[in-house]
Amino acid sequence: MVNAITVVAVVVGLGCFALGARLLKSAAAARRVARSDDPEFVLDSTREDPPEDAIDASDLERGFMLLVFGALALIFAAISF
């Protein structure tokens, strides 16, 4: 029988992995859009100019920390099983 702590830890761990992956994917996409030497940007004349804003590095840090926290939650789930 699986106890409630294990279930909660697994759900939290998987949720952290999903959110962390989304943040890291978003940060990578933002870096690609900001590149002026992007071949798709050069070939597509209807595309707007890349944004002038600096890319927020906190998304990268948050994504990494969510992956670490997710791994810790899954380790805790394995120990409590």
C-alpha positions as CSV (number, residue, x, y, z in Angstrom):
1,M,0.0,0.0,0.0
2,V,1.3,3.4,-1.0
3,N,1.0,6.1,1.7
4,A,-0.2,9.6,1.1
5,I,3.2,11.2,1.6
6,T,4.6,9.2,-1.3
7,V,1.8,10.2,-3.6
8,V,2.1,13.9,-2.7
9,A,5.9,13.8,-3.1
10,V,5.6,12.2,-6.6
11,V,2.9,14.7,-7.7
12,V,5.0,17.6,-6.4
13,G,8.2,16.2,-8.0
14,L,6.6,15.7,-11.4
15,G,4.9,19.1,-11.3
16,C,8.3,20.7,-10.6
17,F,9.8,18.9,-13.5
18,A,7.0,20.1,-15.8
19,L,7.2,23.7,-14.7
20,G,11.1,23.7,-14.8
21,A,11.2,22.2,-18.2
22,R,8.7,24.8,-19.5
23,L,10.7,27.7,-18.0
24,L,14.0,26.4,-19.5
25,K,12.3,25.8,-22.9
26,S,10.9,29.3,-22.8
27,A,14.3,30.8,-22.0
28,A,15.9,28.9,-24.9
29,A,13.2,30.1,-27.3
30,A,13.6,33.7,-26.1
31,R,17.4,33.5,-26.8
32,R,16.7,32.1,-30.3
33,V,14.3,34.9,-31.1
34,A,16.7,37.6,-29.8
35,R,19.5,36.4,-32.2
36,S,19.8,38.6,-35.2
37,D,21.7,36.0,-37.2
38,D,18.8,33.6,-37.1
39,P,18.3,32.1,-40.6
40,E,14.5,32.0,-40.3
41,F,14.6,35.7,-39.3
42,V,16.7,36.6,-42.4
43,L,14.5,34.5,-44.8
44,D,11.1,35.7,-43.5
45,S,10.7,39.4,-44.5
46,T,7.2,39.6,-42.8
47,R,8.6,38.9,-39.4
48,E,8.8,41.7,-36.9
49,D,12.2,42.8,-35.5
50,P,13.5,40.9,-32.4
51,P,12.5,42.4,-29.1
52,E,14.9,45.0,-27.7
53,D,14.4,43.7,-24.1
54,A,17.3,41.9,-22.4
55,I,16.5,38.2,-21.7
56,D,15.6,37.7,-18.1
57,A,18.1,35.3,-16.6
58,S,15.9,34.6,-13.6
59,D,13.8,32.2,-15.8
60,L,16.9,30.1,-16.3
61,E,17.6,30.0,-12.6
62,R,14.0,29.3,-11.7
63,G,13.8,26.5,-14.2
64,F,17.0,24.9,-12.9
65,M,16.0,25.2,-9.3
66,L,12.6,23.6,-10.1
67,L,14.3,20.7,-11.7
68,V,16.5,20.3,-8.6
69,F,13.5,20.6,-6.2
70,G,11.6,18.0,-8.4
71,A,14.5,15.6,-8.1
72,L,14.6,16.0,-4.3
73,A,10.9,15.4,-4.1
74,L,11.2,12.2,-6.1
75,I,14.1,11.0,-4.0
76,F,12.0,11.7,-0.9
77,A,9.1,9.8,-2.5
78,A,11.4,6.8,-3.1
79,I,12.7,6.9,0.4
80,S,9.2,7.1,1.9
81,F,7.9,4.3,-0.2
